[in-house]
């Protein structure tokens, strides 16, 4: 490089710096107001993210994240040899799968049905009622379930007895527990989940339907050739996002309803992590379990995103 | 519009199915409400379905005079008001600069914020961080560890970007400072989006209970959701029904039902007013930033 080249390079970097400085001077207050938010994300999101290294360490409160001693894959080996982990993992997988199978199509069907309603007042009223359960905490929904499903005084069991059958202890019976979990989850999320599909449906040009009608397409053909193709990108994106949460199973719900009678079918990764981690203070081991879960979810998202993109639909990145 | 016979039948069946679904969404509340207002005898004999039998308001008297309930209710109100205000304020302060192209590093910051929606440290490392910053067993454990939601930052940022530039430019010419523009122009015209995230944060604060389980052992700081859980799901309550006379009047079920109703009312009060905003808000968030 010649002498002149270096000096011009220096000059341009100087002017860049000057520009940066001017930009900073002009908008210093805007940079300043971001600081609390950025600090929040660093302290409560990124430090814990970095803190997962204790899954490979023997965490001691005295040493902290950084200075605790490395132990390699020890916690993961223990995890795979632990029968309890196998049970908890398969419970998590099953409950998530049931929730996906029953809960994912629900909002789509609900949105499609609602889209056919012509009277706006009726549509609004149904929507208002359907969104409502989303706004209740799982403690409240759990409380309602306990009341309604109670084997002695619950209205459901009174009805079952009225039909001449024995009452069922839904929340304490291994055969029924998962059904209750999945059904109450579907009940709570179906209306709210439909919002995004309804918005996509509202964006369809009515002229498309008019043209299809002139061509002699009936309702089903319109649904198949216009509505579904329009919804498909939204469906794909939400499917990928759902897979990302597939192992989260709705921790609050299960924590609220779980009782020792149904540990064999209802105990999931997060409740296990809470019990062993927080109450038994096995921080490193349970971080390893949690990390295993998050890693699987991330890999799932990446794979499915790739498949969906190959099929010609938009992925999430 | 002319409808064929088939379309008419379809429309009727469709409307009926939706009505049934709406009733399923509402029915449990009506049942609980009826229970909370019925007599001990009617509940035990299983007569109560959707209408109170032998009207009885004692459960509400019992709940509303229980000092533990009042304390928990107060904590919940406090955390909802303080938490929502803080969350909305800091979300706007973070989102406004991120909506401006001239802010350096905004792409990187946005990416790092969105990334937290896909991968997180998990329960244990988060707990250890909260513990090490000394928030355990304090009221601020409800506010600070969940102060800002990445999703809400995206919603607000996208809305701020849609505010017409001319508005801000004319304010600048009138000698308004950067922060003046934010608080006097941008925030007032962004009320629909702000209402949406206010609703999200407020509902989150009112409903969340696991942060109390995780971070707080001090009973005097327990929010309403913990009170409810102990009352109904763990069957632990300090409500002493004062004498046999009252015991005959109030069934446990009614007491639980009354507590559930009283805790749901605040949400039911604000929900209809905010409903028209949140649909729009969700859409704003889903347009990727």
Interface residues (C-beta under 8 A of the other chain):
Chain A: X20 X23 X24 X27 X29 X30 X31 X33 X34 X36 X37 X38 X40 X41 X43 X44 X45 X46 X47 X48 X49 X50 X51 X52 X54 X59 X64 X65 X110 X113 X114 X116 X117 X118 X122 X125 X126 X128 X129 X130 X131 X132 X133 X135 X136 X137 X138 X139 X140 X142 X143 X144 X146 X147 X148 X150 X153 X155 X158 X187 X190 X191 X195 X196 X198 X199 X218 X219 X244 X251 X252 X255 X256 X257 X270 X273 X274 X277 X278 X283 X286 X287 X290 X291 X293 X294 X298 X301
Chain B: X6 X7 X10 X11 X14 X15 X17 X18 X19 X21 X22 X24 X25 X26 X28 X29 X31 X32 X35 X43 X44 X46 X48 X49 X90 X91 X93 X94 X96 X97 X98 X100 X102 X103 X104 X109 X112 X113 X116 X118 X119 X120 X121 X122 X123 X124 X125 X126 X127 X128 X129 X130 X132 X133 X144 X145 X146 X147 X148 X153 X177 X178 X179 X203 X206 X207 X208 X209 X210 X213 X214 X225 X228 X229 X232 X233 X253 X256 X257 X259 X260 X263 X264 X267 X271 X272 X275 X278 X279 X282 X283 X286
